[in-house]
Amino acid sequence: MMRDIIKYSASLLLACLALSGCQKFTEPEPYQFADMEPTMTLADFKALYTGSPTEITDASIVLEGKIISSDRSGNVYRTLYIEDSTAGLEVKIGKTGLYNDYKLGQTLYIKPQGLYLGTYGGSVQLGARSYEDRYETSWIDVQGLIDKTIFRGEFGDPLPPTDIDTLTDNMVCRYVRLSNVSYQGGSDGLRTWAVSNDPYTGREAAYGEQNFGLDDATVVVRTSGYASFADTEVAESGITGLGVRCNLTGILTKFNSTYQLVLLDLDGVEVLE
């Protein structure tokens, strides 16, 4: 009796395996890239900000820009930067690993109805409604809201940086190259780009600030402690002492009166002979 039961169970198992092996899995539909006609430049759109959180209610607005940021190295967090011929804009998509779906040089379309324009440290951002008084916008992290407002277009070549020799507000949130800057040292004597683990205080993932002079101004290269190159010494990039001159390429940002540069990776550091 027991032998018959075992034989029956084995036959049933083989039949199930045979059936599962014959199942056909449907290939997922290929992603359909969006193709829209923009109705407003990024510069004109940012000008809609009224000085306080500004809800976008106009359903006809369509924005277009090229993606200029990547979070692959961990130095950009839960946000995208896009740029057109008039301005750059930070879009607070509240997800990590964005580089998997949003590629450098790819066209991005936005239908911002229902989103909000706000500022952080004086820099205009596009995000969701914030329920915290200290922030004017929040993350666009609900997938339904992302699907309704953010649309991926065709791939393209990454935008080349814009060469600048002065720091101006109209270049904030754009991909730039700062030419012939002079190294002025790290804040608090920091020798690395950032600190992923501070053994003295027990603090983890501390931002680092390295200062560079551009004419009579100073730009701070501000690096996340979560960046893959956080603990890399500045000297390893060839910046071996004060006064060393180099070109820096990254996204120009501003916090209050301080201009800051966000490196996508250390390829953005070019030491000059």
Secondary structure, 3 states (H helix, E strand, C coil): CHHHHHHHHHHHHHHHHHHHHHCCCCCCCCCCCCCCCCCCCHHHHHCCCCCCCEECCCCCCCEEEEECCCCCCCCCCCCEEEECCCCEEEECECCCCHHHCCCCCCEEEECCCCCEEEEECCEEEEEEECCCCCCCEECECCHHHHHHHEEECCCCCCCCCEEECCCCHHHCCCEEEEEEEEEEEEHHHCCECCEEECCCCCCEEECEEEEEEECCEEEEEEECCCCCCCCCEHHHHCCCCCCCEEEEEEEEEEECCEEEEECCCHHHEEECC
